[in-house]
Amino acid sequence: MALIPLITRSLPEVKKRLAEQDSQLKHILINTRADNYAQQIYKKLLGAEVEMTIKSLYSADEVFMVARMCYWIKEYRLFYIYIR
């Protein structure tokens, strides 16, 4: 699945770019369809948890997940991943 390499390769680059700006990654906000298997990948790789479900947002229910990276942080930043 292409999603796993995308996440594992891109997050270190995101952290590096943020560090160049004296920032750090704290949370990752993810949204996907409620019936999308990718939810399990986000949970396993990032520790993301479903925080909210919006019924019939697009073609089906949409879940919003948050991965909290509290052990990385001294300053709040948000990185938004949107994959459809």
Backbone as CSV, one residue per row, in Angstrom:
resi,resn,N_x,N_y,N_z,CA_x,CA_y,CA_z,C_x,C_y,C_z
1,MET,0.842,-1.180,0.000,0.000,0.000,0.000,0.890,1.248,0.000
2,ALA,0.598,2.169,-0.869,1.419,3.372,-1.049,1.315,4.340,0.127
3,LEU,0.297,4.231,0.922,0.085,5.155,2.032,1.159,5.033,3.113
4,ILE,1.583,3.809,3.397,2.573,3.602,4.453,3.903,4.269,4.112
5,PRO,4.492,4.031,2.913,5.736,4.744,2.589,5.553,6.258,2.558
6,LEU,4.400,6.720,2.118,4.136,8.157,2.091,4.258,8.741,3.494
7,ILE,3.657,8.088,4.454,3.694,8.575,5.834,5.094,8.435,6.422
8,THR,5.694,7.251,6.303,6.986,7.020,6.949,8.109,7.839,6.326
9,ARG,8.011,8.153,5.052,9.054,8.969,4.411,8.806,10.459,4.557
10,SER,7.555,10.876,4.588,7.273,12.309,4.598,7.348,12.937,5.989
11,LEU,7.007,12.216,7.038,7.019,12.818,8.374,8.408,13.297,8.809
12,PRO,9.475,12.532,8.574,10.795,13.078,8.933,11.121,14.370,8.177
13,GLU,10.707,14.458,6.921,10.938,15.679,6.146,10.119,16.841,6.701
14,VAL,8.890,16.568,7.082,8.044,17.606,7.687,8.683,18.100,8.982
15,LYS,9.131,17.175,9.819,9.777,17.560,11.078,11.032,18.388,10.819
16,LYS,11.807,18.013,9.816,13.020,18.752,9.470,12.689,20.176,9.039
17,ARG,11.693,20.315,8.158,11.292,21.645,7.679,10.772,22.518,8.821
18,LEU,9.998,21.928,9.704,9.500,22.684,10.854,10.649,23.119,11.765
19,ALA,11.618,22.235,11.957,12.762,22.564,12.804,13.545,23.747,12.238
20,GLU,13.603,23.850,10.907,14.279,24.983,10.268,13.597,26.306,10.610
21,GLN,12.326,26.233,11.015,11.558,27.425,11.386,11.390,27.525,12.901
22,ASP,12.220,26.778,13.650,12.115,26.726,15.105,10.739,26.263,15.577
23,SER,10.170,25.315,14.864,8.858,24.763,15.208,8.974,23.255,15.337
24,GLN,7.966,22.665,15.946,7.912,21.219,16.074,6.501,20.734,15.821
25,LEU,6.386,19.479,15.410,5.102,18.852,15.141,4.492,18.372,16.451
26,LYS,3.240,18.713,16.683,2.570,18.265,17.895,1.376,17.363,17.592
27,HIS,0.545,17.761,16.660,-0.641,16.986,16.322,-0.721,16.792,14.820
28,ILE,-1.328,15.687,14.437,-1.653,15.471,13.037,-3.154,15.241,12.967
29,LEU,-3.819,16.021,12.150,-5.263,15.894,11.954,-5.488,15.170,10.629
30,ILE,-6.259,14.100,10.680,-6.500,13.253,9.508,-7.994,13.119,9.323
31,ASN,-8.453,13.207,8.083,-9.848,12.845,7.838,-9.922,11.855,6.690
32,THR,-10.864,10.928,6.820,-11.051,9.871,5.841,-12.467,9.319,5.986
33,ARG,-12.894,8.564,5.017,-14.218,7.933,5.120,-14.259,6.978,6.301
34,ALA,-15.411,6.877,6.907,-15.575,6.005,8.069,-15.322,4.538,7.723
35,ASP,-15.570,4.156,6.477,-15.379,2.760,6.077,-14.027,2.516,5.389
36,ASN,-13.116,3.467,5.475,-11.816,3.347,4.817,-10.843,2.570,5.710
37,TYR,-10.210,1.547,5.136,-9.245,0.740,5.881,-8.044,1.578,6.348
38,ALA,-7.798,2.690,5.690,-6.667,3.546,6.053,-6.730,3.982,7.513
39,GLN,-7.917,4.002,8.088,-8.053,4.342,9.522,-7.150,3.460,10.369
40,GLN,-7.104,2.181,10.044,-6.282,1.235,10.802,-4.799,1.543,10.644
41,ILE,-4.415,1.983,9.457,-3.014,2.341,9.207,-2.645,3.574,10.021
42,TYR,-3.500,4.594,10.014,-3.234,5.804,10.793,-3.123,5.489,12.280
43,LYS,-3.978,4.592,12.735,-3.950,4.215,14.146,-2.650,3.484,14.474
44,LYS,-2.256,2.536,13.623,-1.059,1.741,13.884,0.220,2.570,13.757
45,LEU,0.352,3.359,12.682,1.582,4.110,12.435,1.714,5.366,13.287
46,LEU,0.589,6.041,13.511,0.638,7.349,14.158,-0.013,7.385,15.531
47,GLY,-0.727,6.325,15.883,-1.466,6.337,17.138,-2.698,7.231,17.070
48,ALA,-3.188,7.488,15.870,-4.336,8.376,15.685,-5.608,7.751,16.258
49,GLU,-6.453,8.610,16.810,-7.734,8.176,17.369,-8.860,8.977,16.727
50,VAL,-9.989,8.321,16.511,-11.156,9.009,15.962,-11.691,9.960,17.024
51,GLU,-11.830,11.218,16.662,-12.352,12.239,17.574,-13.768,12.657,17.216
52,MET,-14.107,12.532,15.931,-15.411,13.032,15.488,-15.811,12.326,14.202
53,THR,-17.099,12.120,14.038,-17.653,11.592,12.788,-18.733,12.548,12.312
54,ILE,-18.657,12.910,11.054,-19.706,13.735,10.450,-20.465,12.847,9.473
55,LYS,-21.738,12.689,9.731,-22.585,11.825,8.906,-22.793,12.434,7.526
56,SER,-22.651,11.620,6.491,-22.931,11.999,5.094,-22.240,13.297,4.675
57,LEU,-20.986,13.480,5.073,-20.285,14.713,4.715,-19.992,14.765,3.216
58,TYR,-19.425,13.725,2.684,-19.182,13.644,1.243,-20.074,12.530,0.707
59,SER,-19.483,11.471,0.248,-20.278,10.363,-0.269,-20.639,9.361,0.823
60,ALA,-20.105,9.566,2.012,-20.372,8.675,3.154,-20.016,9.431,4.429
61,ASP,-20.071,8.727,5.554,-19.652,9.341,6.814,-18.150,9.601,6.768
62,GLU,-17.735,10.707,7.352,-16.325,11.102,7.375,-15.861,11.139,8.828
63,VAL,-14.719,10.492,9.107,-14.166,10.539,10.455,-12.967,11.481,10.473
64,PHE,-12.819,12.164,11.589,-11.671,13.034,11.817,-10.869,12.419,12.949
65,MET,-9.607,12.154,12.668,-8.717,11.499,13.624,-7.624,12.480,14.035
66,VAL,-7.129,12.314,15.251,-6.027,13.144,15.724,-4.932,12.215,16.243
67,ALA,-3.715,12.454,15.753,-2.532,11.783,16.288,-1.810,12.823,17.135
68,ARG,-1.710,12.559,18.410,-1.066,13.502,19.333,0.392,13.098,19.522
69,MET,1.273,13.993,19.149,2.707,13.722,19.228,3.309,14.512,20.389
70,CYS,2.719,14.417,21.556,3.083,15.264,22.702,4.539,15.118,23.119
71,TYR,5.111,13.948,22.930,6.492,13.745,23.339,7.483,14.427,22.405
72,TRP,7.018,14.995,21.291,7.898,15.699,20.349,7.963,17.190,20.609
73,ILE,7.167,17.723,21.508,6.811,19.131,21.451,7.251,20.009,22.590
74,LYS,7.495,21.261,22.211,7.548,22.342,23.183,6.657,23.478,22.709
75,GLU,6.242,23.422,21.459,5.436,24.485,20.869,4.364,23.836,19.986
76,TYR,3.168,24.381,19.983,2.057,23.800,19.230,2.149,24.083,17.739
77,ARG,1.998,23.047,16.964,1.884,23.160,15.513,0.911,22.085,15.043
78,LEU,0.312,22.276,13.915,-0.636,21.312,13.370,-0.267,21.002,11.933
79,PHE,-0.228,19.733,11.596,0.033,19.296,10.229,-1.196,18.528,9.774
80,TYR,-1.771,18.914,8.677,-3.031,18.347,8.209,-2.776,17.440,7.017
81,ILE,-3.142,16.184,7.145,-3.000,15.233,6.049,-4.396,14.998,5.471
82,TYR,-4.551,15.231,4.186,-5.841,15.000,3.534,-5.595,14.074,2.348
83,ILE,-6.023,12.843,2.495,-5.853,11.852,1.433,-7.225,11.269,1.130
84,ARG,-7.649,11.372,-0.101,-8.954,10.835,-0.513,-8.742,9.653,-1.428
